[in-house]
Amino acid sequence: MKKAFLFALLFAITLGAWAQEESKRYEIKSGIIKLVSTTGGHETEETQWFDDYGAMESLVFTTEIPGLVKYDTYTITKGDKAWFVNDTEGKKSTKAFDNPTPDLNFLNPTTNAIEKYKIEEIGEETFLDRLCKKFTYETSQGRKTCQWTVWVYKGITLKSIAKMGRREVIVEATEFQENVPVPTEVFEIPE
């Protein structure tokens, strides 16, 4: 009886640890990434924070129209939920929505996700002094399909090129701080 209980307990612990490993999006617990997004010759600086191996993420960028307005836009993601926050001169508006790609995970992709997004590993390349795996995949929005090429380090995208029709958006990390404390307020959803 004791052996059966011990076996069941060890099995449960092992299964729990395995499930936790499988659910990790990233191999790194936390990080802060400075990014530059380029589209149509226009550059935007962005900052991405993540914690708990990618279970929580926040991305912010600032838009400024000189002499008219300056505002910050945040996208906060927690699992299969996401929030879009617009902060214009201290006035915040928030919109909740379902994360459109909660199952997109390059660290532990499921067979379903590989088929759904047509994920293909196409090689390795060094970017930002880190050896990255290079993937292609697709996402769809309505009848439009976006083709992606990404450079992924330990599950984290450090560079991406997205093409939808004739439009191309390139996002590149310029700085990456690994396993650093991340301020909890970047994951707080304004009311």
Secondary structure in CASP SS format (residue, H / E / C, confidence):
PFRMAT SS
TARGET T0000
AUTHOR 0000-0000-0000
METHOD secondary structure of the structure
MODEL  1
M C 1.00
K H 1.00
K H 1.00
A H 1.00
F H 1.00
L H 1.00
F H 1.00
A H 1.00
L H 1.00
L H 1.00
F H 1.00
A H 1.00
I H 1.00
T H 1.00
L H 1.00
G H 1.00
A H 1.00
W H 1.00
A H 1.00
Q H 1.00
E H 1.00
E H 1.00
S H 1.00
K C 1.00
R C 1.00
Y C 1.00
E C 1.00
I C 1.00
K C 1.00
S C 1.00
G E 1.00
I E 1.00
I E 1.00
K E 1.00
L E 1.00
V E 1.00
S E 1.00
T E 1.00
T E 1.00
G C 1.00
G C 1.00
H E 1.00
E E 1.00
T E 1.00
E E 1.00
E E 1.00
T E 1.00
Q E 1.00
W E 1.00
F E 1.00
D E 1.00
D H 1.00
Y H 1.00
G H 1.00
A C 1.00
M E 1.00
E E 1.00
S E 1.00
L E 1.00
V E 1.00
F E 1.00
T E 1.00
T E 1.00
E E 1.00
I E 1.00
P C 1.00
G C 1.00
L C 1.00
V E 1.00
K E 1.00
Y E 1.00
D E 1.00
T E 1.00
Y E 1.00
T E 1.00
I E 1.00
T E 1.00
K E 1.00
G C 1.00
D C 1.00
K E 1.00
A E 1.00
W E 1.00
F E 1.00
V E 1.00
N E 1.00
D E 1.00
T E 1.00
E C 1.00
G C 1.00
K E 1.00
K E 1.00
S E 1.00
T E 1.00
K E 1.00
A E 1.00
F E 1.00
D E 1.00
N C 1.00
P C 1.00
T C 1.00
P C 1.00
D C 1.00
L C 1.00
N C 1.00
F C 1.00
L C 1.00
N C 1.00
P C 1.00
T C 1.00
T H 1.00
N H 1.00
A H 1.00
I H 1.00
E H 1.00
K H 1.00
Y H 1.00
K C 1.00
I C 1.00
E E 1.00
E E 1.00
I E 1.00
G E 1.00
E E 1.00
E E 1.00
T E 1.00
F E 1.00
L C 1.00
D C 1.00
R E 1.00
L E 1.00
C E 1.00
K E 1.00
K E 1.00
F E 1.00
T E 1.00
Y E 1.00
E E 1.00
T E 1.00
S E 1.00
Q E 1.00
G C 1.00
R C 1.00
K E 1.00
T E 1.00
C E 1.00
Q E 1.00
W E 1.00
T E 1.00
V E 1.00
W E 1.00
V E 1.00
Y E 1.00
K C 1.00
G C 1.00
I E 1.00
T E 1.00
L E 1.00
K E 1.00
S E 1.00
I E 1.00
A E 1.00
K E 1.00
M E 1.00
G C 1.00
R C 1.00
R E 1.00
E E 1.00
V E 1.00
I E 1.00
V E 1.00
E E 1.00
A E 1.00
T E 1.00
E E 1.00
F E 1.00
Q E 1.00
E E 1.00
N C 1.00
V C 1.00
P C 1.00
V C 1.00
P C 1.00
T H 1.00
E H 1.00
V H 1.00
F H 1.00
E C 1.00
I C 1.00
P C 1.00
E C 1.00
END
